Amino acid sequence: MKKKENNQYYREMSDTYIGQIAGYFVKLLNMKEGDIVSIPVNGKIHLFTVSGKYKYRKDLKVEKIAHAVPIDTSSEVIVNLEELDFLNSTPTFKRAVQNRSTIISLDPYAEQINSLIE
C-alpha cells in the first residue's frame, strides 16, 4: 500500500488489479434488463431482476456505490443458504451465489436460479 498525501490508502495498481477492475466494468456494462443478480447477505441469497442498463450515479458517489445497475425490488426472492441443500443445488452453484468479492456470471446456473425463482 502507498500512502497518499491526504492520509487515504490505495492499492498498488498491478496488472492483475487493473484486469480485475476492467472485468468488473465489462460485466456491469453487459448486464441487461431481465438478467438476475444474486446478493448474499447474512446467510441468505437475495435474487433480483435487472430493470435497466448500467448507470453512473453521481448522487451515490459519497456512498461508494456510484456504479449501479437498476433492479426491480418487487422481483426479490430470498433463499436461505441452508435451503440450497434441499433444492438439488450443486456445490459450485452454492459457492458462486455466495461470492461477494466480484461480479461473476451466473449463466451456467440459469436452470438452478430459475428453479429458485419459480
Backbone bond lengths (Angstrom), bond angles and torsions (degrees), N, CA, C in turn:
res aa  C-N    CA-C-N  psi(-1)  N-CA   C-N-CA  omega(-1)  CA-C   N-CA-C  phi
1 M - - - 1.444 - - 1.531 109.17 -
2 K 1.299 115.48 143.64 1.453 120.90 175.41 1.520 108.13 -111.38
3 K 1.301 115.38 149.62 1.453 120.11 -179.00 1.522 109.94 -96.97
4 K 1.321 116.31 129.07 1.453 120.77 175.48 1.522 108.70 -85.43
5 E 1.308 116.19 164.83 1.457 120.30 179.95 1.517 112.44 -61.80
6 N 1.325 117.88 -33.44 1.457 120.18 -177.75 1.531 112.26 -88.35
7 N 1.339 116.97 19.84 1.462 124.57 176.24 1.524 114.48 67.08
8 Q 1.318 118.17 15.65 1.461 120.51 173.19 1.520 107.80 -94.45
9 Y 1.319 115.93 149.71 1.455 120.88 -178.37 1.521 110.35 -108.42
10 Y 1.296 115.55 150.93 1.453 120.79 175.98 1.515 109.13 -143.15
11 R 1.310 116.43 158.02 1.460 122.44 -179.90 1.515 111.90 -73.00
12 E 1.300 114.60 148.16 1.464 120.19 169.83 1.530 106.37 -61.31
13 M 1.295 117.24 133.22 1.460 120.77 -175.95 1.531 110.47 -86.61
14 S 1.317 116.25 77.17 1.464 120.81 178.08 1.528 109.25 -76.38
15 D 1.307 116.17 165.02 1.464 121.04 176.99 1.528 110.69 -58.77
16 T 1.323 116.50 -39.16 1.466 120.91 179.27 1.517 111.01 -62.63
17 Y 1.318 116.52 -46.17 1.464 121.02 -178.94 1.534 110.69 -64.21
18 I 1.316 117.07 -42.03 1.470 121.00 177.81 1.532 109.94 -62.43
19 G 1.318 117.13 -40.32 1.462 121.66 177.29 1.517 112.08 -63.08
20 Q 1.343 117.14 -39.06 1.462 121.12 178.17 1.527 110.72 -64.66
21 I 1.312 116.72 -42.52 1.462 121.04 179.24 1.528 110.22 -64.08
22 A 1.322 116.65 -45.00 1.467 120.48 179.13 1.526 110.58 -61.21
23 G 1.316 117.41 -43.60 1.457 121.69 178.95 1.517 112.13 -61.96
24 Y 1.312 116.13 -38.42 1.466 122.23 178.09 1.527 109.96 -59.30
25 F 1.327 117.00 -47.46 1.465 120.34 -178.30 1.525 112.40 -70.69
26 V 1.319 117.27 -36.24 1.468 119.49 177.52 1.523 109.20 -60.84
27 K 1.326 117.11 -43.45 1.467 120.52 -179.98 1.522 111.03 -66.93
28 L 1.330 117.65 -40.41 1.474 119.89 176.82 1.523 111.07 -61.32
29 L 1.324 115.99 -45.37 1.462 120.66 -178.31 1.523 112.72 -67.44
30 N 1.328 117.37 -26.74 1.464 120.97 -179.24 1.523 113.87 -85.81
31 M 1.330 117.47 -9.01 1.457 119.29 177.33 1.518 109.27 -67.38
32 K 1.327 114.40 140.50 1.458 118.71 -178.41 1.527 110.01 -134.19
33 E 1.306 114.68 163.63 1.453 120.93 179.47 1.523 109.70 -55.60
34 G 1.332 115.63 132.97 1.458 121.16 -179.20 1.519 113.77 99.09
35 D 1.347 118.03 -18.24 1.460 120.65 175.73 1.528 108.88 -65.09
36 I 1.312 116.13 156.46 1.457 121.91 178.46 1.526 108.35 -107.48
37 V 1.342 116.50 135.00 1.458 121.13 174.19 1.523 108.74 -114.00
38 S 1.314 115.39 147.48 1.457 122.81 -179.27 1.520 108.12 -118.02
39 I 1.332 115.75 127.15 1.463 120.19 178.93 1.528 107.92 -125.31
40 P 1.351 117.39 109.81 1.463 119.83 179.21 1.531 110.85 -80.82
41 V 1.337 115.84 129.27 1.465 121.27 178.95 1.525 108.88 -144.11
42 N 1.321 117.01 121.68 1.465 123.04 172.92 1.527 114.15 47.71
43 G 1.318 117.07 53.35 1.459 120.87 175.59 1.514 115.00 77.12
44 K 1.322 116.66 10.07 1.458 121.15 178.37 1.515 109.35 -129.36
45 I 1.327 115.32 155.76 1.455 121.01 175.34 1.518 106.73 -112.90
46 H 1.324 115.57 126.12 1.458 121.69 177.61 1.524 107.04 -104.22
47 L 1.326 116.57 119.39 1.460 122.01 -179.85 1.522 108.37 -105.63
48 F 1.328 115.83 132.39 1.461 122.21 179.43 1.518 109.56 -131.97
49 T 1.319 115.98 155.56 1.459 121.78 174.44 1.529 108.75 -96.17
50 V 1.322 116.56 131.33 1.462 121.98 176.82 1.534 107.89 -68.35
51 S 1.340 115.99 134.08 1.470 119.76 -175.58 1.526 113.47 -114.47
52 G 1.309 117.36 7.28 1.460 119.64 179.55 1.516 110.99 -175.39
53 K 1.320 115.65 -168.80 1.464 121.66 -178.22 1.527 111.34 -94.85
54 Y 1.319 114.89 163.25 1.462 122.94 176.27 1.521 110.82 -51.86
55 K 1.332 115.37 140.38 1.463 121.73 175.01 1.522 108.93 -139.95
56 Y 1.314 115.18 143.50 1.463 120.01 169.58 1.517 105.89 -91.57
57 R 1.334 116.75 120.55 1.455 121.07 -175.85 1.527 109.96 -111.63
58 K 1.323 115.50 100.44 1.468 120.71 179.82 1.524 111.59 -56.32
59 D 1.333 117.04 -34.55 1.460 120.58 -177.70 1.530 112.31 -64.71
60 L 1.325 118.40 -18.12 1.461 121.80 179.18 1.526 112.87 -103.23
61 K 1.329 116.45 1.51 1.462 120.89 -176.39 1.534 111.90 -57.75
62 V 1.313 116.97 -39.14 1.463 121.19 -178.38 1.528 110.67 -60.85
63 E 1.324 116.93 -34.46 1.459 121.66 -179.43 1.526 112.52 -86.61
64 K 1.324 117.03 5.22 1.469 124.34 178.90 1.523 112.62 61.16
65 I 1.323 116.64 31.76 1.463 120.42 176.29 1.522 109.75 -131.66
66 A 1.311 116.54 37.50 1.463 121.55 -175.71 1.530 112.61 -67.85
67 H 1.318 118.09 -25.13 1.459 121.27 178.38 1.520 106.77 -87.55
68 A 1.333 116.33 111.81 1.458 119.34 -171.29 1.521 112.83 -136.44
69 V 1.314 114.10 148.88 1.453 122.66 170.86 1.527 104.82 -120.56
70 P 1.332 117.41 121.93 1.463 118.74 -177.16 1.534 111.90 -67.28
71 I 1.326 114.91 142.89 1.464 120.73 178.15 1.517 109.33 -124.50
72 D 1.313 115.19 155.10 1.455 122.23 176.43 1.523 106.91 -89.88
73 T 1.330 117.26 103.32 1.467 120.41 -176.35 1.529 112.26 -66.10
74 S 1.329 117.44 -23.14 1.468 119.07 178.53 1.531 111.75 -73.54
75 S 1.335 116.99 -11.38 1.468 120.83 -179.78 1.532 112.21 -89.62
76 E 1.324 117.22 1.47 1.470 120.97 -172.77 1.529 112.89 -58.77
77 V 1.323 114.63 132.34 1.460 123.10 171.88 1.524 105.55 -124.55
78 I 1.335 116.93 128.45 1.471 121.24 -179.13 1.526 108.11 -111.38
79 V 1.333 115.43 129.45 1.457 121.23 179.94 1.521 108.23 -126.83
80 N 1.334 117.24 128.59 1.459 120.78 172.89 1.517 108.79 -71.26
81 L 1.325 116.55 139.63 1.465 120.01 -178.33 1.525 111.64 -58.34
82 E 1.340 117.54 -34.55 1.461 120.37 179.68 1.533 111.28 -63.05
83 E 1.325 117.29 -30.44 1.462 121.50 -179.32 1.525 111.84 -65.49
84 L 1.325 117.25 -25.86 1.464 119.81 -178.25 1.525 111.45 -60.45
85 D 1.338 116.71 -30.29 1.463 120.24 178.68 1.529 111.08 -64.31
86 F 1.317 116.54 -31.97 1.465 120.84 -177.12 1.526 112.38 -90.95
87 L 1.314 117.65 -4.56 1.463 121.49 -176.63 1.525 112.28 -108.34
88 N 1.337 116.52 23.09 1.463 122.19 178.45 1.526 112.96 55.80
89 S 1.328 116.73 35.54 1.464 120.96 177.86 1.524 109.41 -81.85
90 T 1.311 116.30 139.27 1.458 120.38 179.20 1.524 110.31 -76.73
91 P 1.327 117.33 154.27 1.468 120.43 178.03 1.534 112.65 -57.73
92 T 1.347 117.82 -37.40 1.465 119.42 -179.44 1.531 110.96 -68.04
93 F 1.321 117.63 -34.75 1.463 120.92 175.97 1.530 110.14 -64.83
94 K 1.322 117.20 -44.45 1.474 120.81 179.81 1.528 110.96 -58.99
95 R 1.338 115.82 -44.15 1.468 119.16 178.77 1.529 110.55 -64.98
96 A 1.324 117.32 -41.13 1.468 121.19 -177.13 1.525 111.83 -63.55
97 V 1.335 118.32 -45.15 1.468 119.73 -176.56 1.521 112.60 -75.47
98 Q 1.323 117.15 -14.77 1.465 120.25 176.60 1.524 112.58 -91.14
99 N 1.320 117.37 -5.19 1.458 122.46 -176.28 1.529 110.71 -71.65
100 R 1.333 117.01 117.28 1.460 121.47 178.72 1.519 112.20 -107.75
101 S 1.318 116.69 -4.27 1.463 119.00 -171.02 1.522 114.28 -77.39
102 T 1.307 117.91 -20.31 1.453 119.90 -175.87 1.521 109.61 -161.12
103 I 1.295 116.25 -175.47 1.457 121.35 174.45 1.522 106.70 -100.56
104 I 1.322 115.35 123.94 1.457 119.97 178.07 1.522 108.87 -124.83
105 S 1.306 116.14 157.31 1.461 120.72 176.90 1.522 108.89 -82.05
106 L 1.312 115.80 131.72 1.456 121.25 175.59 1.525 111.22 -102.62
107 D 1.332 116.73 12.98 1.466 121.11 -179.78 1.535 113.29 -52.03
108 P 1.347 119.00 -40.30 1.468 117.97 179.94 1.536 113.21 -62.69
109 Y 1.323 116.87 -15.31 1.464 121.11 -176.12 1.535 111.90 -110.66
110 A 1.327 117.09 19.23 1.471 121.58 -175.85 1.523 112.18 -53.79
111 E 1.312 117.33 -42.24 1.465 120.88 -178.70 1.532 110.95 -63.55
112 Q 1.332 116.44 -43.99 1.469 120.42 179.95 1.540 110.64 -66.93
113 I 1.318 116.75 -39.63 1.468 119.97 179.02 1.523 110.48 -65.54
114 N 1.328 117.12 -43.38 1.463 120.28 178.83 1.522 111.44 -61.00
115 S 1.335 117.85 -34.74 1.469 120.05 178.53 1.529 110.99 -69.21
116 L 1.330 117.93 -28.63 1.468 120.77 176.55 1.523 111.45 -73.13
117 I 1.318 116.41 -34.87 1.454 121.33 -175.60 1.533 111.57 -77.66
118 E 1.315 116.61 -33.34 1.478 120.53 -176.19 1.495 113.17 -71.19
